[in-house]
Amino acid sequence: MSTPGSVRSRATGLFALPALLCVLLGSSASAQATRTWVSGVGDDVNPCSRTAPCKTYAGAISKTAAGGEIDAMDPGGYGAVTITKSITIDGGPYAGGILFSGTNGVVVNAAGATVILRNVALNGGTTGLDAIRILAAGKVLLENCTIQGFINSGINVLPSAGAVQLVVRNTTVNGATMKAPTNAGDTSGGIQVASGGAVIGNSQIASGLIGLHALNGARVTVNDTTVVGHSEQGILAVSGAQVTLERAVVAQNGVGIKAEAPAQVRISDTTVGHNTGLGLDGPVGSFGNNRVAAGNGTDGSPSTTLPQN
């Protein structure tokens, strides 16, 4: 025979069951996926699944778990995005795009995180600011990307990024919209590295104000890369930065390579040619296997010859 207390307890349990189910279902529905999709015909109210994709990278990132991946299903402009966790964005065979007129394209603000951008085309039109702006991260890797139409930097690693590691492979950074310097302190660059370290390979940096600008003690290694067509310096190293070039071409810039002590640039198997001013300027060390007498306004000469050991 049931007592009044046991009846009340059973009734309370029955009333609590629907509430518990709602909590469990709601938790399941809001769970982040490790892989999500965007499409030109998607909608950000969708769960970003392959059958119900989102419209923008910003819409998908909130539904993607840390360490997960966002894939583009078709060609399209998927909008600017701020990244605050480890994530991979893959534009796929169509190079899913980011249009960033009047703003930054990708802002990375994720201390200690690993961020991968692959097969992404970033276009700022004529008013985009930084295409990729790195405030904080552990590692940022770019592969098979194209960057154009910015008025500040194609890739900008800020001092706040600390010991970040930037890796750029098979990527084109093409033009700060042919922007002329606004004043003597203008330091915009195709790739600007103001902290940490960077490795740039099999890439092109073209048609801007400064090609590669390294500063604040940054360590940058460049291989198999062309730096061409900048109104100021192709390579500029200042404030203690160290840059090493291997199998590079630095051509048709205002100045080919410039370093301001205590910064230093080291070059190996590199051609510095057809720059309108100096080919080499400042503390530039050579491993003795370069081609600098190649039609520069004034070729310049290495400040030191380095041993190949």
LOPAVEX-593754 format. One line per 2 residues: number of its first residue (from 1); their letters; for each residue y negated, z negated, x of C-alpha. Coordinates in nm, 4 decimals, padded with zeros to 6 digits. Example, Ala and Ser with C-alpha at 12.3 -4.5 7.8 and 13.67 -1.06 7.14 Angstrom:
// LOPAVEX-593754
1	as	00.4500 -00.7800 01.2300; 00.1060 -00.7140 01.3670;
END
This chain:
// LOPAVEX-593754
1	ms	00.0000 00.0000 00.0000; -00.3369 00.1025 00.1446;
3	tp	-00.6085 -00.1550 00.1860; -00.9726 -00.0744 00.0969;
5	gs	-01.0569 -00.0819 00.4687; -00.7919 00.1724 00.5616;
7	vr	-00.9046 00.4046 00.2805; -01.2640 00.3866 00.4010;
9	sr	-01.1515 00.4535 00.7588; -00.9485 00.7564 00.6495;
11	at	-01.2385 00.8906 00.4450; -01.4802 00.8472 00.7344;
13	gl	-01.2428 01.0412 00.9583; -01.2196 01.3244 00.7066;
15	fa	-01.5985 01.3482 00.6802; -01.6344 01.3382 01.0603;
17	lp	-01.3820 01.6198 01.1166; -01.6080 01.9079 01.0004;
19	al	-01.8912 01.7757 01.2179; -01.6601 01.7622 01.5188;
21	lc	-01.5411 02.1169 01.4542; -01.9029 02.2375 01.4361;
23	vl	-01.9790 02.0755 01.7713; -01.6716 02.2315 01.9329;
25	lg	-01.7395 02.5757 01.7876; -02.1051 02.5594 01.8835;
27	ss	-02.0148 02.4603 02.2386; -01.7696 02.7505 02.2622;
29	as	-02.0238 02.9983 02.1249; -02.2898 02.8936 02.3757;
31	aq	-02.0574 02.9004 02.6786; -02.1827 03.1303 02.9535;
33	at	-01.9669 03.4245 03.0576; -01.8845 03.5085 03.4173;
35	rt	-01.9463 03.8776 03.3455; -02.2003 04.0289 03.1082;
37	wv	-02.3348 04.3764 03.0292; -02.6660 04.5440 02.9493;
39	sg	-02.7209 04.8801 02.7808; -03.0131 05.0924 02.6712;
41	vg	-02.8862 05.0536 02.3138; -02.8160 04.6811 02.3498;
43	dd	-02.9952 04.3828 02.1972; -03.0767 04.0510 02.3614;
45	vn	-02.9558 03.8607 02.0543; -02.6049 03.9848 02.1375;
47	pc	-02.3603 03.7809 02.3471; -02.3901 04.0431 02.6264;
49	sr	-02.0212 04.1325 02.6036; -01.9029 04.4854 02.6771;
51	ta	-01.8804 04.5614 02.3045; -02.2099 04.3862 02.2231;
53	pc	-02.4320 04.4258 02.5310; -02.7801 04.2888 02.5880;
55	kt	-03.0953 04.4965 02.6296; -03.2473 04.3421 02.9447;
57	ya	-03.1435 04.1667 03.2627; -03.3598 03.8715 03.1575;
59	ga	-03.1717 03.8484 02.8290; -02.8352 03.8659 03.0021;
61	is	-02.9027 03.6178 03.2797; -02.9304 03.3231 03.0420;
63	kt	-02.5836 03.4105 02.9073; -02.4248 03.4553 03.2498;
65	aa	-02.2716 03.1657 03.4393; -02.3862 03.0767 03.7899;
67	gg	-02.1964 03.2989 04.0322; -02.1352 03.5576 03.7594;
69	ei	-02.2225 03.9268 03.7361; -02.4425 04.1435 03.5131;
71	da	-02.3422 04.5123 03.4936; -02.5416 04.8056 03.3561;
73	md	-02.3400 05.0320 03.1266; -02.5766 05.3310 03.1271;
75	pg	-02.9083 05.4553 03.2707; -03.2108 05.2597 03.1564;
77	gy	-03.5021 05.0361 03.2421; -03.3764 04.6805 03.2021;
79	ga	-03.6975 04.4945 03.2760; -03.8255 04.2436 03.5282;
81	vt	-03.6217 03.9289 03.5811; -03.6532 03.5842 03.7385;
83	it	-03.3345 03.4591 03.9049; -03.2768 03.0841 03.9297;
85	ks	-02.9047 03.0690 04.0181; -02.6363 03.2543 04.2108;
87	it	-02.5865 03.5903 04.0385; -02.4936 03.9550 04.1004;
89	id	-02.6839 04.2349 03.9264; -02.5048 04.5694 03.9558;
91	gg	-02.6741 04.8799 03.8196; -02.3469 05.0715 03.8475;
93	py	-02.3203 05.4453 03.9115; -02.6386 05.5035 03.7097;
95	ag	-02.8556 05.2714 03.9245; -02.9655 05.0647 03.6262;
97	gi	-03.3400 05.0351 03.6676; -03.6138 04.7748 03.6666;
99	lf	-03.9629 04.8892 03.5682; -04.2248 04.6364 03.6755;
101	sg	-04.5740 04.7738 03.6126; -04.8412 04.5097 03.6670;
103	tn	-04.5955 04.2361 03.7653; -04.3173 04.1488 04.0099;
105	gv	-03.9824 04.3207 03.9630; -03.7329 04.0534 04.0680;
107	vv	-03.8383 03.6975 04.1487; -03.5727 03.4905 04.3256;
109	na	-03.6354 03.1169 04.2996; -03.2937 02.9587 04.3522;
111	ag	-03.2646 02.7228 04.6477; -02.9280 02.7579 04.8208;
113	at	-02.8074 03.0320 04.5855; -02.6499 03.3670 04.6728;
115	vi	-02.8155 03.6590 04.4946; -02.6769 04.0139 04.5121;
117	lr	-02.8634 04.3230 04.3902; -02.6492 04.6359 04.4019;
119	nv	-02.7193 04.9901 04.2777; -03.0556 04.8914 04.1311;
121	al	-03.3620 05.1205 04.1149; -03.6931 04.9320 04.1077;
123	ng	-04.0077 05.1232 04.0095; -04.3510 04.9675 03.9722;
125	gt	-04.5238 05.2886 03.8690; -04.8617 05.2564 04.0385;
127	tg	-04.9331 04.8915 03.9536; -04.6191 04.6930 04.0391;
129	ld	-04.6782 04.3896 04.2621; -04.3813 04.2771 04.4744;
131	ai	-04.0639 04.4656 04.3876; -03.8506 04.1736 04.5091;
133	ri	-04.0218 03.8380 04.5674; -03.8104 03.5679 04.7303;
135	la	-03.9450 03.2159 04.6856; -03.6212 03.0270 04.7527;
137	ag	-03.2565 03.1218 04.8114; -02.9647 03.0746 05.0466;
139	kv	-02.8700 03.4420 05.0781; -03.0132 03.7581 04.9226;
141	ll	-02.8138 04.0799 04.9630; -02.9401 04.4261 04.8649;
143	en	-02.7070 04.7235 04.8686; -02.7655 05.0841 04.7577;
145	ct	-03.1049 05.0088 04.6040; -03.4239 05.2149 04.5752;
147	iq	-03.7669 05.0531 04.5646; -04.0938 05.2342 04.4955;
149	gf	-04.4336 05.2113 04.3315; -04.5434 04.8650 04.4472;
151	in	-04.8883 04.7598 04.5707; -04.7888 04.4473 04.7640;
153	sg	-04.4429 04.4463 04.9246; -04.1153 04.6150 04.8472;
155	in	-03.9301 04.3025 04.9606; -04.1352 03.9882 05.0228;
157	vl	-03.9673 03.6823 05.1749; -04.2236 03.4040 05.1417;
159	ps	-04.2609 03.1050 05.3770; -04.1270 02.8782 05.1008;
161	ag	-03.7877 03.0535 05.1278; -03.7113 02.8554 05.4434;
163	av	-03.3863 02.9452 05.6188; -03.2946 03.2221 05.3746;
165	ql	-03.0716 03.5049 05.4986; -03.1721 03.8530 05.3788;
167	vv	-02.9325 04.1462 05.4180; -03.0467 04.4991 05.3255;
169	rn	-02.8028 04.7916 05.3446; -02.8272 05.1569 05.2355;
171	tt	-03.1617 05.0954 05.0692; -03.4854 05.2957 05.0452;
173	vn	-03.8232 05.1231 05.0293; -04.0586 05.4081 04.9557;
175	ga	-04.4276 05.3619 04.9458; -04.6833 05.1051 04.8495;
177	tm	-04.8299 05.3756 04.6239; -05.0065 05.5071 04.9357;
179	ka	-05.2329 05.2025 04.9061; -05.5165 05.1779 05.1556;
181	pt	-05.5937 04.8357 05.3057; -05.8414 04.6441 05.0901;
183	na	-05.9639 04.4314 05.3809; -05.8812 04.3417 05.7383;
185	gd	-05.6552 04.0580 05.6218; -05.4350 04.2767 05.4025;
187	ts	-05.0775 04.2090 05.5181; -04.8694 04.3980 05.2636;
189	gg	-04.5527 04.5543 05.3963; -04.2610 04.7649 05.2849;
191	iq	-04.0447 04.4700 05.3894; -04.2236 04.1466 05.4755;
193	va	-04.0233 03.8560 05.6187; -04.2193 03.5320 05.6569;
195	sg	-03.9262 03.2930 05.6997; -03.5558 03.2812 05.7770;
197	ga	-03.3702 03.5827 05.9060; -03.3025 03.9397 05.7969;
199	vi	-03.0591 04.2174 05.8855; -03.1614 04.5673 05.7753;
201	gn	-02.9236 04.8587 05.8220; -02.8779 05.2232 05.7229;
203	sq	-03.2050 05.2137 05.5336; -03.5465 05.3815 05.5107;
205	ia	-03.8901 05.2202 05.4930; -04.1516 05.4856 05.4202;
207	sg	-04.5088 05.5650 05.3219; -04.6952 05.2378 05.2902;
209	li	-04.9423 05.0231 05.4790; -04.7037 04.8393 05.7146;
211	gl	-04.3345 04.9251 05.7334; -04.1673 04.6048 05.8508;
213	ha	-04.3859 04.2947 05.8868; -04.2208 03.9911 06.0471;
215	ln	-04.4086 03.6632 06.0864; -04.3849 03.2847 06.0992;
217	ga	-04.0952 03.2813 06.3433; -03.8700 03.5053 06.1325;
219	rv	-03.5729 03.6681 06.3076; -03.5114 04.0289 06.2049;
221	tv	-03.2471 04.2757 06.3245; -03.2753 04.6433 06.2289;
223	nd	-03.0141 04.9117 06.2937; -02.9723 05.2794 06.1987;
225	tt	-03.2968 05.2736 06.0022; -03.6016 05.5033 05.9742;
227	vv	-03.9532 05.3587 05.9536; -04.1947 05.6420 05.8813;
229	gh	-04.5344 05.7332 05.7395; -04.7289 05.4038 05.7334;
231	se	-05.1061 05.4017 05.7677; -05.1055 05.0937 05.9923;
233	qg	-04.7992 04.9805 06.1910; -04.4421 05.0930 06.1484;
235	il	-04.3200 04.7604 06.2908; -04.5488 04.4559 06.3187;
237	av	-04.4346 04.1198 06.4593; -04.6751 03.8245 06.4714;
239	sg	-04.6817 03.4429 06.4838; -04.3619 03.3930 06.6789;
241	aq	-04.1414 03.6421 06.4957; -03.8581 03.8154 06.6831;
243	vt	-03.7512 04.1700 06.5912; -03.4655 04.3698 06.7435;
245	le	-03.4287 04.7441 06.6776; -03.1060 04.9328 06.7478;
247	ra	-03.0694 05.3093 06.6833; -03.3931 05.3253 06.4845;
249	vv	-03.6579 05.5941 06.4364; -04.0209 05.4799 06.4165;
251	aq	-04.2356 05.7869 06.3535; -04.5565 05.9199 06.1984;
253	ng	-04.7219 05.5806 06.1570; -05.0663 05.4687 06.2703;
255	vg	-04.9094 05.2554 06.5447; -04.5374 05.2741 06.6080;
257	ik	-04.4434 04.9201 06.7136; -04.6860 04.6324 06.7629;
259	ae	-04.6163 04.2726 06.8636; -04.8663 03.9926 06.9100;
261	ap	-04.7563 03.7173 07.1513; -04.5698 03.4907 07.1200;
263	aq	-04.3907 03.7322 06.8866; -04.1682 03.9906 07.0515;
265	vr	-03.9919 04.3159 06.9632; -03.6844 04.4395 07.1512;
267	is	-03.5733 04.8021 07.1259; -03.2486 04.9798 07.2134;
269	dt	-03.1520 05.3455 07.1604; -03.4672 05.3878 06.9506;
271	tv	-03.7066 05.6817 06.9133; -04.0773 05.6048 06.8778;
273	gh	-04.2538 05.9347 06.8199; -04.5445 06.1214 06.6619;
275	nt	-04.7395 05.8079 06.5759; -05.1117 05.8823 06.5676;
277	gl	-05.2109 05.5808 06.7793; -05.0059 05.3807 07.0252;
279	gl	-04.6319 05.4182 07.0302; -04.5781 05.0700 07.1757;
281	dg	-04.8381 04.7926 07.1665; -04.7969 04.4360 07.2950;
283	pv	-04.4859 04.2457 07.4080; -04.2186 04.5060 07.3385;
285	gs	-03.9072 04.4748 07.5532; -03.6866 04.7766 07.6212;
287	fg	-03.3203 04.7960 07.7192; -03.4056 05.1151 07.9093;
289	nn	-03.2365 05.3624 07.6764; -03.5202 05.4568 07.4383;
291	rv	-03.7341 05.7649 07.3780; -04.1036 05.6774 07.3591;
293	aa	-04.2707 05.9748 07.5307; -04.2411 06.1671 07.2068;
295	gn	-04.5780 06.2933 07.0911; -04.7591 05.9682 07.0154;
297	gt	-05.1381 05.9531 07.0390; -05.0790 05.7253 07.3377;
299	dg	-04.7186 05.6477 07.4174; -04.7675 05.3029 07.5625;
301	sp	-04.4945 05.1412 07.7666; -04.2565 04.8482 07.7322;
303	st	-04.3919 04.5153 07.8489; -04.0574 04.4355 08.0100;
305	tl	-03.7219 04.5966 08.0816; -03.4297 04.3952 07.9507;
307	pq	-03.0818 04.3843 08.1077; -02.7920 04.5400 07.9202;
309	n	-02.5302 04.2707 07.9524;
END
